[in-house]
Amino acid sequence: MTASDTSLCAVSDEERKRKDSDLVNKVGQDDSIFSDENITSEIRAAGDAFTQYLWAEIPICKQMEITAFPIHRERFILAAPLPPNRNVHGTAFAGSLYTVMSMSGWGLIRTELDRRLVEMMRARADLWLTKASIRYVDPVETAFHAVAELDGKSLDQFWNKLVLYRWPH
């Protein structure tokens, strides 16, 4: 742990939420948001753990050097550098863009599902992507990231439908 990590650990919940919000607002504006001074130690730890999970369970994520930033239960960011994900034109490979985008949504739901299953003292559930579509507008010439976001009410509605259909009382 570095000195900067230690100082970030000492911030209040309100300050941490502000830093998290600032980070999300900067996404898409500046790739420096992923630097150490913009990531709280809690986000870094959760992101490192989920990144390791992705790399172990979905090996292509390791080859793509995907990094996770689960901001909190309503936001999830996946980022990837350009070099291992470039095509013959020197831009991001469409399959890499698709993977990062779809995996960010999957990661948001996966982390929320795991959290709720722990609360219910239930075993882990399987989760898979069954349908998705994408429309590419412009070439991507830099590192890239995707943000999955659902408000708490939408997450609760999703959960209630899941429980209703999968785990009858």
Rosetta blueprint (number, residue, H / E / L):
1 M L
2 T L
3 A H
4 S H
5 D H
6 T H
7 S H
8 L H
9 C H
10 A L
11 V L
12 S L
13 D H
14 E H
15 E H
16 R H
17 K H
18 R H
19 K H
20 D H
21 S H
22 D H
23 L H
24 V H
25 N H
26 K H
27 V L
28 G L
29 Q L
30 D L
31 D H
32 S H
33 I H
34 F H
35 S L
36 D H
37 E H
38 N H
39 I L
40 T L
41 S H
42 E H
43 I H
44 R H
45 A H
46 A H
47 G H
48 D H
49 A H
50 F H
51 T H
52 Q H
53 Y H
54 L H
55 W H
56 A H
57 E H
58 I L
59 P H
60 I H
61 C H
62 K H
63 Q H
64 M L
65 E L
66 I L
67 T E
68 A E
69 F E
70 P E
71 I E
72 H E
73 R L
74 E L
75 R E
76 F E
77 I E
78 L E
79 A E
80 A E
81 P L
82 L L
83 P H
84 P H
85 N H
86 R E
87 N L
88 V L
89 H L
90 G L
91 T L
92 A E
93 F L
94 A H
95 G H
96 S H
97 L H
98 Y H
99 T H
100 V H
101 M H
102 S H
103 M H
104 S H
105 G H
106 W H
107 G H
108 L H
109 I H
110 R H
111 T H
112 E H
113 L H
114 D H
115 R H
116 R H
117 L H
118 V H
119 E H
120 M H
121 M L
122 R L
123 A L
124 R L
125 A L
126 D L
127 L L
128 W L
129 L L
130 T L
131 K L
132 A L
133 S L
134 I L
135 R L
136 Y L
137 V L
138 D L
139 P L
140 V L
141 E L
142 T L
143 A L
144 F E
145 H E
146 A E
147 V E
148 A E
149 E E
150 L L
151 D L
152 G H
153 K H
154 S H
155 L H
156 D H
157 Q H
158 F H
159 W H
160 N H
161 K H
162 L H
163 V H
164 L H
165 Y H
166 R H
167 W L
168 P L
169 H L
